[in-house]
Each structure stands twice: as structure tokens, then as C-alpha cells.
């Protein structure tokens, strides 16, 4: 993992914190080009936008599909504070983004919130589906920061 990867993940955590302060679930993501340029970033806005699809990963996958060619998408990396839900994993796969790096796993989220959540392993899902995306995560160095964002929050409160 490159030092810039950690910087991007820290930015995701900051975006997640901002979302939480706005009353949305604390998730944030950054899309980075193959050359390292930050292309877009997004926070969860499900509650504030009254849109159940307003997950940051889905927003960035949609943006990538509209603004980048297939080669650019396959060279890009999506960094995110939390492992994808099934909806976001599907959008990521269809967009053809070549790499996913997440800080906090679905399993860690479920353990933190006390709710089962999706218990989805994006790595397994992508492998089973033949999705050519490199998946990296979770990263223990960021677990405490991510955990702090979710402690005491009701994950179903946004819908």
C-alpha cells in the first residue's frame, strides 16, 4: 500500500465524518485516476437528498461511467471509508473501476453497530462474478477512526 493510499483513505474518513455531522450515515469515497489525480469525491447524502441511492460509491461509479473511458476507469481506484454494500458493488463492477480500497469492512461495521448488516465480502463477490477489480482492505490503522464514526448510530435511520 502506497503512502498516497493512506492519504486517500484518511480523506474518505473525513468525508464520512462530514456526512455524519450532516445527519447522514458516515461514509465517504474518493475516485483517483491511474496517474494519481483525484477526480471526484463524495459523501453519503441519503437522508439530506431523500435519495436511497445517494451512497458515495454509487455516485462516483455513476460519475466515472459518464466522464471516463473504459481504459481510464480500469486504471482508476475507488477509495472508500467502508466496504461496498451490494448496490455499490454492482455499480462499481458495471462501471469497470479497476481497483477498490476500503478502510473498514462490512464485518467490522456489523460488529460495531451490533446489527448484522450485509456481511458481504466484496472480494468474494467480485471473484465469484469474474469482476476484474483488485480489492484491498480493511486497514487496521484506520479501524478506530472508522469505528468511532459508527458507534451509537442506527444504520437503518437513513431510510
Backbone as CSV, one residue per row, in Angstrom:
resi,resn,N_x,N_y,N_z,CA_x,CA_y,CA_z,C_x,C_y,C_z
1,UNK,0.839,-1.183,0.000,0.000,0.000,0.000,0.880,1.240,0.000
2,UNK,0.622,2.111,-0.932,1.403,3.347,-1.053,0.972,4.359,0.006
3,UNK,1.877,5.271,0.335,1.541,6.300,1.326,0.399,7.174,0.828
4,UNK,0.286,7.362,-0.480,-0.831,8.140,-1.010,-2.156,7.412,-0.797
5,UNK,-2.124,6.075,-0.778,-3.341,5.314,-0.499,-3.879,5.662,0.891
6,UNK,-2.985,5.736,1.852,-3.389,6.076,3.214,-3.972,7.484,3.252
7,UNK,-3.353,8.413,2.523,-3.871,9.786,2.467,-5.284,9.806,1.899
8,UNK,-5.512,9.045,0.837,-6.841,8.999,0.230,-7.859,8.373,1.193
9,UNK,-7.456,7.325,1.896,-8.359,6.711,2.870,-8.670,7.670,4.025
10,UNK,-7.685,8.424,4.449,-7.929,9.410,5.506,-8.920,10.467,5.031
11,UNK,-8.825,10.845,3.768,-9.786,11.805,3.207,-11.189,11.188,3.208
12,UNK,-11.283,9.907,2.895,-12.583,9.220,2.933,-13.181,9.265,4.327
13,UNK,-12.353,9.054,5.328,-12.822,9.090,6.714,-13.301,10.501,7.058
14,UNK,-12.581,11.527,6.591,-13.005,12.916,6.829,-14.344,13.204,6.139
15,UNK,-14.515,12.710,4.923,-15.786,12.877,4.217,-16.911,12.149,4.945
16,UNK,-16.604,10.973,5.485,-17.590,10.217,6.256,-17.983,10.979,7.518
17,UNK,-17.009,11.564,8.165,-17.294,12.350,9.367,-18.208,13.527,9.027
18,UNK,-17.937,14.184,7.921,-18.781,15.304,7.482,-20.217,14.831,7.236
19,UNK,-20.362,13.686,6.578,-21.701,13.146,6.319,-22.440,12.891,7.634
20,UNK,-21.745,12.296,8.592,-22.357,12.021,9.887,-22.814,13.280,10.595
21,UNK,-22.014,14.330,10.516,-22.375,15.606,11.147,-23.588,16.236,10.481
22,UNK,-23.815,15.908,9.210,-24.970,16.440,8.481,-26.215,15.579,8.681
23,UNK,-26.085,14.498,9.467,-27.223,13.642,9.746,-27.344,12.430,8.841
24,UNK,-26.387,12.251,7.937,-26.371,11.081,7.068,-25.479,10.006,7.682
25,UNK,-25.582,8.789,7.161,-24.690,7.734,7.622,-23.254,8.113,7.232
26,UNK,-22.285,7.836,8.101,-20.912,8.294,7.890,-20.112,7.421,6.910
27,UNK,-20.248,7.748,5.643,-19.472,7.084,4.598,-18.967,8.136,3.620
28,UNK,-17.724,7.960,3.171,-17.136,8.870,2.196,-16.219,8.122,1.251
29,UNK,-16.094,8.650,0.033,-15.296,7.977,-1.001,-14.567,8.995,-1.873
30,UNK,-13.463,8.523,-2.458,-12.655,9.340,-3.365,-12.318,8.485,-4.580
31,UNK,-12.464,9.064,-5.778,-12.098,8.390,-7.016,-10.804,9.010,-7.525
32,UNK,-9.806,8.157,-7.771,-8.475,8.608,-8.162,-8.086,7.970,-9.491
33,UNK,-7.584,8.789,-10.398,-7.139,8.310,-11.710,-5.884,7.460,-11.565
34,UNK,-5.580,6.734,-12.612,-4.396,5.886,-12.627,-3.103,6.650,-12.392
35,UNK,-3.083,7.937,-12.775,-1.881,8.751,-12.586,-1.828,9.421,-11.215
36,UNK,-2.833,9.141,-10.358,-2.846,9.682,-9.000,-3.679,10.938,-8.818
37,UNK,-4.236,11.478,-9.891,-5.053,12.681,-9.790,-6.395,12.346,-9.136
38,UNK,-6.774,13.137,-8.135,-8.092,12.982,-7.528,-9.117,13.532,-8.514
39,UNK,-10.047,12.669,-8.918,-11.041,13.045,-9.914,-12.317,13.593,-9.285
40,UNK,-12.807,12.897,-8.271,-14.051,13.284,-7.602,-14.036,12.720,-6.187
41,UNK,-14.849,13.325,-5.338,-15.063,12.780,-4.012,-16.539,12.974,-3.658
42,UNK,-17.028,12.142,-2.745,-18.440,12.196,-2.386,-18.653,11.675,-0.973
43,UNK,-19.738,12.139,-0.375,-20.183,11.672,0.938,-21.574,11.073,0.802
44,UNK,-21.966,10.296,1.788,-23.321,9.765,1.832,-24.286,10.931,2.051
45,UNK,-25.327,11.003,1.224,-26.355,12.040,1.360,-27.751,11.440,1.233
46,UNK,-27.908,10.207,1.656,-29.203,9.523,1.550,-30.298,10.320,2.244
47,UNK,-30.053,10.742,3.473,-31.071,11.479,4.223,-31.233,12.894,3.690
48,UNK,-30.137,13.617,3.507,-30.250,15.022,3.106,-30.804,15.177,1.688
49,UNK,-30.558,14.207,0.817,-31.100,14.267,-0.543,-32.413,13.499,-0.690
50,UNK,-32.830,12.814,0.371,-34.025,11.956,0.309,-33.932,11.028,-0.901
51,UNK,-32.773,10.385,-1.017,-32.486,9.505,-2.153,-31.772,8.268,-1.619
52,UNK,-32.466,7.138,-1.645,-31.885,5.921,-1.077,-30.658,5.425,-1.828
53,UNK,-30.386,5.960,-3.018,-29.207,5.552,-3.785,-28.037,6.527,-3.627
54,UNK,-28.140,7.485,-2.739,-27.109,8.523,-2.622,-25.910,8.080,-1.777
55,UNK,-25.448,6.859,-2.020,-24.218,6.366,-1.399,-23.043,6.962,-2.179
56,UNK,-21.950,7.312,-1.505,-20.842,7.944,-2.219,-20.226,7.053,-3.297
57,UNK,-20.150,5.757,-3.036,-19.551,4.850,-4.020,-20.389,4.788,-5.292
58,UNK,-21.696,4.779,-5.137,-22.579,4.763,-6.304,-22.472,6.069,-7.072
59,UNK,-22.407,7.179,-6.360,-22.247,8.484,-7.025,-20.971,8.506,-7.864
60,UNK,-19.888,7.984,-7.299,-18.609,8.011,-8.018,-18.584,7.019,-9.177
61,UNK,-19.206,5.866,-9.020,-19.285,4.910,-10.126,-20.087,5.518,-11.277
62,UNK,-21.183,6.181,-10.939,-22.009,6.846,-11.948,-21.201,7.946,-12.652
63,UNK,-20.484,8.747,-11.881,-19.671,9.814,-12.462,-18.617,9.221,-13.409
64,UNK,-17.948,8.168,-12.960,-16.905,7.536,-13.780,-17.480,7.025,-15.096
65,UNK,-18.640,6.389,-15.034,-19.260,5.851,-16.244,-19.621,6.957,-17.229
66,UNK,-19.956,8.125,-16.736,-20.347,9.255,-17.591,-19.156,10.040,-18.143
67,UNK,-18.070,10.080,-17.380,-16.981,11.000,-17.722,-15.658,10.361,-18.114
68,UNK,-15.502,9.070,-17.924,-14.234,8.416,-18.221,-14.438,7.309,-19.248
69,UNK,-13.429,7.104,-20.062,-13.455,5.977,-20.979,-13.161,4.681,-20.234
70,UNK,-13.381,3.576,-20.899,-13.193,2.261,-20.277,-11.770,2.076,-19.758
71,UNK,-10.770,2.508,-20.508,-9.373,2.355,-20.057,-9.095,3.206,-18.823
72,UNK,-9.639,4.416,-18.814,-9.439,5.297,-17.657,-10.102,4.700,-16.413
73,UNK,-11.288,4.146,-16.584,-11.974,3.530,-15.444,-11.208,2.322,-14.933
74,UNK,-10.678,1.513,-15.841,-9.957,0.314,-15.392,-8.641,0.666,-14.695
75,UNK,-8.107,1.852,-14.968,-6.879,2.301,-14.309,-7.162,3.051,-13.002
76,UNK,-8.415,3.390,-12.757,-8.789,4.204,-11.597,-8.928,3.360,-10.334
77,UNK,-8.873,4.049,-9.208,-9.078,3.435,-7.895,-10.174,4.175,-7.166
78,UNK,-11.097,3.405,-6.582,-12.070,3.993,-5.683,-11.628,3.686,-4.267
79,UNK,-11.409,4.746,-3.504,-11.099,4.630,-2.091,-12.388,4.914,-1.337
80,UNK,-12.631,4.170,-0.278,-13.865,4.385,0.466,-13.682,4.037,1.939
81,UNK,-14.437,4.725,2.763,-14.309,4.509,4.203,-14.839,3.147,4.619
82,UNK,-15.855,2.646,3.913,-16.446,1.365,4.264,-16.604,0.465,3.055
83,UNK,-16.539,-0.818,3.305,-16.704,-1.804,2.239,-18.066,-1.612,1.564
84,UNK,-18.113,-1.824,0.268,-19.343,-1.629,-0.505,-20.510,-2.467,-0.006
85,UNK,-21.705,-1.889,-0.103,-22.943,-2.659,0.037,-23.195,-3.326,-1.323
86,UNK,-24.163,-4.225,-1.433,-24.415,-4.884,-2.717,-24.725,-3.917,-3.858
87,UNK,-25.485,-2.860,-3.595,-25.825,-1.888,-4.629,-24.560,-1.210,-5.165
88,UNK,-23.701,-0.780,-4.268,-22.489,-0.080,-4.674,-21.488,-1.019,-5.342
89,UNK,-21.421,-2.261,-4.878,-20.541,-3.254,-5.503,-20.960,-3.488,-6.948
90,UNK,-22.260,-3.571,-7.172,-22.762,-3.777,-8.529,-22.430,-2.588,-9.418
91,UNK,-22.658,-1.376,-8.915,-22.334,-0.175,-9.693,-20.844,-0.115,-10.010
92,UNK,-20.010,-0.441,-9.023,-18.560,-0.448,-9.208,-18.183,-1.433,-10.319
93,UNK,-18.758,-2.631,-10.257,-18.451,-3.660,-11.257,-18.891,-3.222,-12.651
94,UNK,-20.099,-2.706,-12.776,-20.593,-2.268,-14.084,-19.802,-1.084,-14.633
95,UNK,-19.324,-0.216,-13.742,-18.508,0.920,-14.193,-17.125,0.472,-14.649
96,UNK,-16.670,-0.691,-14.186,-15.362,-1.196,-14.599,-14.194,-0.500,-13.941
97,UNK,-14.383,-0.030,-12.711,-13.293,0.629,-11.974,-12.327,-0.460,-11.517
98,UNK,-11.053,-0.279,-11.815,-10.074,-1.351,-11.682,-9.592,-1.710,-10.303
99,UNK,-9.810,-0.824,-9.339,-9.285,-1.098,-8.002,-10.221,-0.505,-6.962
100,UNK,-10.379,-1.222,-5.870,-11.168,-0.778,-4.723,-10.310,-0.900,-3.480
101,UNK,-10.232,0.179,-2.712,-9.501,0.169,-1.454,-10.445,0.703,-0.380
102,UNK,-10.728,-0.124,0.633,-11.636,0.320,1.695,-10.954,0.235,3.048
103,UNK,-11.362,1.134,3.945,-10.756,1.204,5.269,-11.398,0.255,6.267
104,UNK,-12.724,0.112,6.235,-13.496,-0.590,7.263,-14.378,-1.614,6.578
105,UNK,-14.344,-2.859,7.046,-15.099,-3.931,6.389,-16.554,-3.970,6.857
106,UNK,-17.375,-4.650,6.077,-18.774,-4.875,6.464,-18.838,-5.638,7.782
107,UNK,-17.936,-6.582,7.954,-17.889,-7.362,9.190,-17.559,-6.468,10.386
108,UNK,-16.589,-5.573,10.218,-16.244,-4.651,11.298,-17.417,-3.717,11.607
109,UNK,-18.106,-3.267,10.577,-19.255,-2.388,10.766,-20.342,-3.108,11.559
110,UNK,-20.631,-4.345,11.183,-21.656,-5.128,11.888,-21.282,-5.327,13.354
111,UNK,-20.014,-5.599,13.620,-19.563,-5.786,14.996,-19.674,-4.487,15.794
112,UNK,-19.441,-3.363,15.139,-19.505,-2.059,15.807,-20.929,-1.652,16.113
113,UNK,-21.828,-1.863,15.174,-23.212,-1.409,15.332,-24.084,-2.418,16.055
114,UNK,-23.643,-3.672,16.114,-24.452,-4.706,16.728,-25.579,-5.188,15.834
115,UNK,-25.569,-4.749,14.591,-26.569,-5.176,13.612,-25.865,-6.007,12.554
116,UNK,-26.524,-7.031,12.042,-25.852,-7.919,11.094,-25.414,-7.248,9.793
117,UNK,-26.104,-6.238,9.347,-25.700,-5.575,8.112,-25.704,-6.538,6.946
118,UNK,-24.912,-6.239,5.942,-24.881,-7.064,4.732,-23.988,-8.276,4.876
119,UNK,-22.968,-8.182,5.715,-21.996,-9.260,5.848,-21.524,-9.722,4.480
120,UNK,-21.306,-8.779,3.620,-20.882,-9.044,2.255,-19.381,-8.862,2.138
121,UNK,-18.722,-9.817,1.544,-17.320,-9.659,1.212,-17.260,-9.270,-0.257
122,UNK,-16.919,-8.024,-0.511,-16.822,-7.547,-1.893,-15.782,-8.364,-2.657
123,UNK,-14.717,-8.702,-1.985,-13.665,-9.507,-2.620,-14.242,-10.815,-3.163
124,UNK,-15.017,-11.512,-2.319,-15.634,-12.771,-2.743,-16.660,-12.544,-3.849
125,UNK,-17.465,-11.514,-3.700,-18.481,-11.212,-4.702,-17.847,-10.945,-6.066
126,UNK,-16.816,-10.126,-6.088,-16.149,-9.802,-7.350,-15.490,-11.044,-7.950
127,UNK,-14.836,-11.855,-7.106,-14.190,-13.074,-7.603,-15.210,-14.035,-8.201
128,UNK,-16.329,-14.246,-7.492,-17.372,-15.145,-7.996,-17.977,-14.638,-9.298
129,UNK,-18.099,-13.338,-9.424,-18.699,-12.748,-10.622,-17.716,-12.507,-11.748
130,UNK,-16.451,-12.827,-11.540,-15.446,-12.608,-12.569,-15.139,-11.139,-12.813
131,UNK,-15.351,-10.298,-11.808,-15.106,-8.859,-11.936,-13.607,-8.610,-11.765
132,UNK,-12.964,-8.018,-12.783,-11.509,-7.815,-12.731,-11.105,-6.585,-11.924
133,UNK,-11.507,-6.547,-10.667,-11.176,-5.427,-9.785,-10.266,-5.932,-8.680
134,UNK,-9.183,-5.221,-8.449,-8.287,-5.525,-7.331,-8.943,-4.944,-6.085
135,UNK,-9.066,-5.746,-5.038,-9.711,-5.310,-3.801,-8.703,-5.364,-2.662
136,UNK,-8.583,-4.242,-1.937,-7.676,-4.165,-0.793,-8.417,-3.588,0.406
137,UNK,-8.248,-4.209,1.539,-8.875,-3.717,2.749,-9.343,-4.885,3.581
138,UNK,-9.700,-4.655,4.796,-9.669,-3.390,5.528,-8.255,-3.039,5.998
139,UNK,-8.112,-1.831,6.521,-6.817,-1.366,7.000,-6.894,-1.082,8.494
140,UNK,-6.269,-1.950,9.306,-6.351,-1.846,10.767,-5.959,-0.479,11.317
141,UNK,-5.045,0.211,10.661,-4.604,1.515,11.161,-5.734,2.541,11.181
142,UNK,-6.775,2.315,10.385,-7.896,3.261,10.329,-9.144,2.726,11.029
143,UNK,-9.075,1.533,11.583,-10.251,0.905,12.191,-10.834,1.736,13.327
144,UNK,-9.991,2.261,14.205,-10.509,3.028,15.339,-11.228,4.291,14.872
145,UNK,-10.671,4.973,13.885,-11.303,6.191,13.368,-12.649,5.863,12.729
146,UNK,-12.715,4.781,11.980,-13.974,4.369,11.349,-14.981,3.908,12.386
147,UNK,-14.518,3.143,13.328,-15.399,2.633,14.383,-16.037,3.800,15.137
148,UNK,-15.260,4.823,15.444,-15.767,5.977,16.186,-16.902,6.681,15.436
149,UNK,-16.873,6.642,14.118,-17.926,7.276,13.330,-19.264,6.566,13.473
150,UNK,-19.231,5.264,13.746,-20.444,4.447,13.736,-20.975,4.078,15.119
151,UNK,-20.182,4.249,16.154,-20.615,3.872,17.499,-21.849,4.705,17.882
152,UNK,-22.892,3.994,18.290,-24.096,4.659,18.753,-25.040,5.119,17.647
153,UNK,-24.706,4.891,16.400,-25.576,5.294,15.288,-26.473,4.127,14.894
154,UNK,-27.661,4.424,14.467,-28.583,3.415,13.973,-28.427,3.348,12.466
155,UNK,-27.860,2.245,11.925,-27.631,2.164,10.486,-28.903,2.187,9.665
156,UNK,-30.049,1.940,10.260,-31.296,1.978,9.500,-31.954,3.348,9.548
157,UNK,-31.367,4.289,10.254,-32.005,5.589,10.456,-32.104,6.423,9.180
158,UNK,-31.304,6.119,8.181,-31.316,6.948,6.983,-32.404,6.565,5.991
159,UNK,-33.021,5.430,6.139,-34.020,5.023,5.141,-35.423,5.132,5.694
